[in-house]
Amino acid sequence: MMYCKNCGIHLPGKYGCCPLCKGKLTGTPEEAGNVFPMIPPRRETEQILLVWLAFGSVAAAAISTAINLILPSGGWWFLFVLGGIGSIWISLALVLKKRKNIPKTILWQVGLLSVLAFVWDRFTGFHGWSLDYVLPILCTGAMNAMAVIAKVRKLDIQNYILYLIIDCVFGLLSFTLLVMGKIHIIIPTLVCFVSTIIFLAALLFFEGKALLAEIQRRFHL
């Protein structure tokens, strides 16, 4: 047991210094006797990266605004720069908030980026690229990313099956828009639709019991 001469106390556990006076300890440390939880070190690299990213965002916004005000003949394009920076930070904030659950983070990103792309498409004249390309590509990428991450990290099926099903619903929504004539470039949507059918078939044939159990748990059946 560790002992602090300054405070006159015995400390079970393993400490580098006295938690009261920060003085030197004597005695033998005990590995299993800590009475306080270990606090993980702060992620200095992550904080530095965020600070630099914030600084770069402010600098880019200020420089683009100044250039556009000096040379206004090309229209007010600095608003698109500000909108792009804002979109990046919205997406990043969602990643940081949901990062402990990777499948949920992926699903949220699909929804958020799809909405942002649709909004951008509408404000730039609505050329349809948000529905023709962004939505199906995001859904296809998300389904494959969930499958790979689940395999690599050896996730239990209950930890990601619901998110995979919801993403498949997004894929079916994309195909529905194609049938309704809202989508004009069919290849990305058809690839997404085929991927959705394959993933749903895999869930049904190989994880049918887990799928049924998750549905019963979620809907209290």
N, C-alpha and C positions, 0 to 999 in steps of 0.2 A: 504494500500500500504506500502511496506517495504521501509525503509530509511537508508542510510549509512552516518553516521556523518563524517567519514574520507574523503569520496569522494564527499559528498554533493549531492547525487543523489537519486531519487526515483525509485524504482524497482517494476514494475507490475509483479505479479506472486508469486511463492513460492520458496524461496531460503534459504538454511541453513546459507550462508555467502555471503558477497559481491563478485560478480564475478570478480571485478577489484582488490581489495586490500585484499580480504579474511577476512575482518574485520567483526565484529558483527553488525547485523542489528536490527533495531527497527521497530515497527509498526505491522500492521496486514497483514498476507500473503493473496494473492488472488489465489485461486485454478486454475482459468481459464485464468490467465493472462501471462503465461510464453511465452516469446518471443524467447527462444532458445529451440530446440528439446531436449527431454530427451534422454540421451545416456544410453543404457542398460549396466549393469555391465558386465565386462569381465568374461568369463567362465574359472575361475581359475582351476576347477577340470578337465576340458577337456584338458587344456594346460599341467597340471601336468601329466596327463595320457599319452599324446603324448610324453612328454619328457622322461618319464620312458620307454615307448615303444621303442623310438629311442635308448636310452641307452642300453636296453636289446638286441635290434637287433645288435648293434655294438659289444656288449660283446659276444653274441652267435657266430657272424661271426668270431671274433678274436680267440675265444677259439677253435672253430671247425677247423679253419685253422691251428692253432698251433698243435693241436692233430694229424691232418692228416699229417702234415709235419714230426712230430716225428715218427708216425706209418704209413708209406705210403703203407704197404703191402696190404691193403684193397682197393686200388684204390683211385682216387682223389674225394672222396665222399663229401669233403667240398664245391665243386662247386654246388652240389645239395642243400646244406644248404644255400649258398648265393643266389641261384636262388629262393628258397622258401621264404626267407626273402624279396627279391625284389618283388616277386609276391604279398606278403601280403601288402607291402607298395603301390604298384600300385593300388590294390583294395581299400585300405584305403583312398588313395588320391582321388579316384573317388567318394567314399562315402562322403567325406568332401566337395567336390566341388558341388555335386548334392543333398545334403541332404535336401534342402528346398522343393524338389519335390520328395516325396517318391516313387511313381510309376515309375518315370523316373529313379531313382536310382536303383530300382529293375531290370528294363529292362537292364540298362547299365551293372549291375553286371552279369546278365545272359550272355550277349555277351562277356564281358571281361573274366569271369571265364571259359567260354567254349573255348575261344581262348587259354588261358593259359594252360588249361588242355590238349588241342590238342597238343600244343607245347611240354609240358612235356612228353606226350605219345610218340611223335615222337622221342624225344631225349633219351628215355629209351627203345627203341626197337619197339615201336608201337605195344602194345598188344591189342589195341582197347577199353580200358576201358573209354577213353574220349568220345567215341561215344556210347558205350553200356550202360554206367551208368551216366556219368556227364551231358551230354546234356539233355537227357530226364528228369532226376531228377531235374535239375535246372529249366527247363521249367515248369514242373508240380508244383514245389514249388513256382515259381514266380506267376503263375496263381492263386493259392490258397491264397498266401500272399497278392496279390493285392485285391482280393475279400474281405478278412478279414479286411484289413486296410481301404478299402473304406467303409465297413460297420461300423467299430468302429469309424472312424473319420468323418463319414457322408459326404464323398466327393461327389461332383457333378459328374455325369456320364461323362461330357465333360472333366473332369480333369484327367481321367485315361483310358478312352475307347480306345484311340489310342495305348497306351502302351500295353494294354491287347491284342489288335488285333495283334500287332507285335510279342508279346510273343507267341500267338497262331500260328503265321507263323513259328516261330522257332520249335514249336511242330510238325507241318506238315512237316517241313524239316527233323526232326528226323525220322518220319514215311517213308518219301521218301528214306532216306538212308537205312532203313530196307528193303524196296521193292527192292532196288538196290543191296542188298546183302552185304552192308558195315557194318551192325550191326548183331551180332551173338547171343547176349543175348536179347531175344525179350520182356520179361516181362516189364522192365522199359519203353521201347518205346511204347508198347501197352497201358500201363497205361497213359502215356503222351498223346497218340493219342485220347484215350477215353475222357480224361479230356479236350482236345482241342475241340473236337466235342461238348461236353456238354456246354462249355463256349461260343462257337460260337453260338450254338442254343439258349442259354439264352439271348445273346446280340440281336440276330435276332428277337426272339419272344417277349421279354419283353422290350427291349430298341431299337427297330427298328427305331423309329423316331429320337432318339438321335444319333444313328449310322449313319443314312442317313445325318443328319444335320452336323455331324462332318466330314464326307467324302466330302460333298459339301463345307464346310468351308476350309478344308485343300487343296483341289484341285481347289478351286475357280470356282466351277461349277454353 
